[in-house]
Amino acid sequence: MRLCLDSFVPPLDRITKGTAIWVRELGFSVVGVDLEPAVPVDANACRAVREILEGEGVSIGQVWSVGTPLVRPDPDESAVHLQVLRDRVPLASALGCRVLLTEAGGIHPANAWYPHPENHGEEALARLVAALKEVAPFAADHGVTIAPEMSLMTILSTVARAEALVAEVGHPGIGINFDPANILDPLSLFDSGAFVDDAFDRLGSRIVNVHAKDAAARDVPLIVHLEEQPAGQGVLDYERLLRRAASLPDWTCIVVEHLADYGQVEEVRRFLVETAERARVRFG
């Protein structure tokens, strides 16, 4: 497994040799980048970015397809997002990356990440399966795996739904981006090691990416509020997570994301490296 930095990496049109040097100075050799509408790039531009980074020993371990939730209330909007995702598959390939992340989507009219009762029904999951079935062979032909993001309030809200998704799609062009902090709930929060084991037992090698964040419960009465935290500042069992992730292919990334300031980069990196040592595994 590889340690990947996603926080603070500039947009593709602003990546330079200096970016690569900065990444190496932070102790990383893998980064995550975004494909987004505000930064138009073609395959040639992506290959140029790849050459700049690789020239300094840095590779791309994750590409985010920004703004492509695959299920929305309007089927026409969903179809547009699917086509954009499809158009970005060759760009991910040109960047030299195996994993293209996307949003699973949701039925809330304002935001695909917001809660909605229909998100957890069978119809919404069937729509996500149908979209991924359509794009999976194309992605695989380009050496890319599309990995929808798991999140508690979206369509892909549980390990069981992720397991059902990959079984129904039934194609290696689709995998899962496993972000345990996104899907822990009050019942699993303090038994996160068992939660992680269950996820890896169910999903196995269909996990193609792991996000390194943490979760903690806010000290308030009655209704429980869970908060996202940088890795190492919550209660997620990282020894168990890294031990299980070490069984995945060597190219699989543990992705550091959502940090608020540069000072957290070294802190989180040190935590992950030291935890890996305690778990008797290592980053490649």
Buried (B, 14 or more C-beta within 10 A) or exposed (E): BBBBBBBBBBEBEEBEEEBBEBBEEBEBBBBBBBBBEEBEBEEEBBBBBBEBBEEBEBBBBBBBBBBBBBBBBEEEBBBEBBEBBBEBBBBBBBBBBBBBBBBBBBBBEEEBBEBBEEBBEEEBBBBBBBBBBBBBEBBBEBEBBBBBBBBBBBBBBBBEBBBBBBEBBEBBBBBBBBBBBBBBEEEBBEEBBEBBBBBBEBBBEBBBBBBBBBBBBEEEEEEEEBEBBBBBBBBBBBBBBBBBBBEBEEBBBBBBBBBEEEEBBEBBBEBBBEBBEEBEBEBE
